Each structure stands twice: as structure tokens, then as C-alpha cells.
């Protein structure tokens, strides 16, 4: 059924390249992408094995990171970092 739906859509996998999909992955995962772009994104990732693997890997990575216990820095560490930041002059990055 899903395969028949894909063929009825007014766009094709050519409407989104692998590069564009990778560039838009954060927007997709954050839920800030427009509906039509979501359809194109999903269409391409369903049809392209490499992009499907990329999106699956990215989702799994995010889930793993979110499942880790949160850590907070001790007040001592925060104070040491503040002192070090204030003592060191900014470095020229040019």
C-alpha cells in the first residue's frame, strides 16, 4: 500500500538529493521542516538505502545520547573554569 502511495506523490526522489537530505536532517529531526519537505525527505530516505541508513543511524545516536544520565559540573569546577577564562587572553584565530 505504501509503495502505491509513493508513486502517487507529485514529486520524485530527484526532488531531494542525498546531500540535501543530509543538510536538512537536523531540521527534520527537530520537527521544524515544512510538511511538503517532510514528504520529500521521507520519500527519498525510503527509496535510498544509504540515506535510510544515515537517518536510522542519526536517530539511534540521538536516542542513545538522550538515554545517558545527565551530568552537572561541580561548583568547584565551574569556579575554576571561570577563573581560567578570565585569566587567559583571547587567542587570535586568524
C-alpha positions as CSV (number, residue, x, y, z in Angstrom):
1,X,0.0,0.0,0.0
2,X,2.7,2.5,1.0
3,X,4.5,1.8,-2.3
4,X,1.4,2.8,-4.3
5,X,1.2,6.0,-2.2
6,X,4.8,6.9,-3.0
7,X,4.0,6.7,-6.8
8,X,1.0,9.0,-6.4
9,X,3.0,11.8,-5.0
10,X,3.6,15.0,-7.1
11,X,7.4,14.7,-6.8
12,X,10.2,12.1,-7.2
13,X,13.4,11.1,-5.5
14,X,15.1,13.6,-7.8
15,X,13.4,16.4,-5.9
16,X,15.8,15.8,-3.0
17,X,19.4,14.8,-3.4
18,X,21.4,12.8,-0.8
19,X,23.4,15.9,0.0
20,X,20.3,18.0,0.6
21,X,18.8,15.3,2.8
22,X,21.9,15.3,5.0
23,X,21.9,19.1,5.2
24,X,18.2,19.0,6.3
25,X,18.5,16.1,8.7
26,X,18.6,18.4,11.8
27,X,15.6,20.4,10.7
28,X,13.8,17.1,10.0
29,X,14.6,15.6,13.4
30,X,13.9,18.9,15.2
31,X,10.4,18.9,13.6
32,X,10.9,22.4,12.1
33,X,10.6,21.3,8.5
34,X,7.5,22.1,6.4
35,X,5.0,19.4,5.5
36,X,6.0,19.1,1.8
37,X,9.7,19.0,2.6
38,X,9.0,16.2,5.2
39,X,7.2,14.2,2.5
40,X,10.2,14.7,0.1
41,X,12.6,13.8,2.9
42,X,10.7,10.7,3.8
43,X,10.2,9.7,0.2
44,X,13.9,10.0,-0.6
45,X,15.0,8.2,2.6
46,X,12.6,5.3,1.9
47,X,13.9,5.0,-1.7
48,X,17.6,5.5,-1.0
49,X,19.3,2.8,1.1
50,X,22.3,5.0,2.0
51,X,20.1,7.9,3.2
52,X,17.8,5.4,5.1
53,X,20.8,4.1,6.9
54,X,22.0,7.6,7.6
55,X,18.7,8.7,9.1
56,X,18.4,5.5,11.1
57,X,21.9,5.9,12.5
58,X,21.3,9.5,13.4
59,X,18.1,8.7,15.2
60,X,19.8,5.8,17.1
61,X,22.6,8.2,18.1
62,X,20.2,10.8,19.4
63,X,18.3,8.2,21.4
64,X,21.5,6.8,22.9
65,X,22.7,10.3,23.9
66,X,19.3,11.1,25.4
67,X,19.3,7.9,27.4
68,X,22.5,8.8,29.1
69,X,22.2,10.2,32.6
70,X,22.7,14.0,32.8
71,X,25.7,15.3,34.5
72,X,26.3,18.6,36.1
73,X,29.6,20.3,36.9
74,X,30.5,20.8,40.5
75,X,30.6,24.4,41.8
76,X,34.4,24.0,42.3
77,X,34.9,23.1,38.6
78,X,32.7,25.9,37.4
79,X,34.6,28.4,39.5
80,X,38.0,27.1,38.2
81,X,36.8,27.4,34.7
82,X,35.6,31.0,35.3
83,X,38.9,31.9,36.8
84,X,40.9,30.3,33.9
85,X,38.6,32.0,31.4
86,X,39.1,35.4,33.0
87,X,42.9,35.0,33.3
88,X,43.6,33.8,29.7
89,X,43.7,36.5,27.0
90,X,41.6,35.6,23.8
91,X,43.6,33.8,21.2
92,X,43.9,35.2,17.7
93,X,42.4,32.6,15.3
94,X,43.3,34.3,12.1
